[in-house]
Amino acid sequence: MEDTAHGGQAARDGGTLYVVATPIGNLADITLRALEVLKRVAVVAAEDTRVTMRLLRHYEISVPLTALHAHNERDSADKLLGALASGRSVALVSDAGTPAISDPGAVAVAAVRAAGYPVVPIPGANAATCALSAAGIQAPHYLFYGFLPQKPAARRTELEKLRAHPYLIIFYEAPHRVLASIADIAEVFGGGRTLTIARELTKLFEVIHACPLGAAASWFAADQNRLKGEFVLLVEGAAEDLDDDSNQHKRVLEILLRETPLKHAVKVASEITGAKRNELYALALSLKKA
């Protein structure tokens, strides 16, 4: 397959590996270039062939599929090299979004590049940038972390390493772990930092909600449906002075006052920060006047 839309790469004789981003929910979120590549390659290497088959059928694309996932990636990389050596081009896709970003693919891409075959990115959907673009957060710098460890002890160890990080941190999380992960983040980082929860992005029940870390559990408890779907968690970075309680109290109140009446904001802020209500009430009044 000739790549007329790419700038060109010095390569040995053979095929090309296309790293193709696919929709993260809404099937319409795929580029024209991605569809053209998927129609013309000899084979599609997919994280889950059943998921990719639904996408291909939707666009009436008929092309052979082969599985490439976390448990067989090294063996599958050898198969890809065989296909490329015979002059056949391959598209690499994950279940959703861009391959090799918190998904399988990096091992195979590295093997193909090392063998001298061209690797061409076909950009498109990505959950982290999708969430960040709609969150309204002014964050010129951020850390994309991806999935935290599944085991609580390992998760808290990683969070301790990130506690003083000054930039916005972006996590991915699964529905069955989201409450435990947020609880650990709040315990390690403190309940006052702003958390933006992006759920079911591009799908029918898409939600983007911002609240203090300490208030996230009650937000989930208010509606059990909020636990369904895949999550992107955007967590505010550490302030320059982690021990500056007054700044933390102010930030918590500012967020709450945008959403709730003054008395309720003071009550919740007291629960989150542990500060006295009369002190927070006075601060809230000054913020309201300002």
Secondary structure, 3 states (H helix, E strand, C coil): CCCCCCCCCCCCCCCCEEEECECCCCCCCCCHHHHHHHHHCCEEEECCHHHHHHHHHHCCCCCCEEECCCCCHHHHHHHHHHHHHCCCCEEEECCCECCCCCCCCHHHHHHHHHCCCCEEEECCCCHHHHHHHHHCCCCCCEEEEEECCCCHHHHHHHHHHHCCCCCEEEEEECCCCHHHHHHHHHHHHCCCCEEEEEECCCCCCCEEEEEEHHHHHHHHHCCHHHHCCCEEEEECCCCCCCCCHHHHHHHHHHHHHHHCCHHHHHHHHHHHHCCCHHHHHHHHHHHHHC
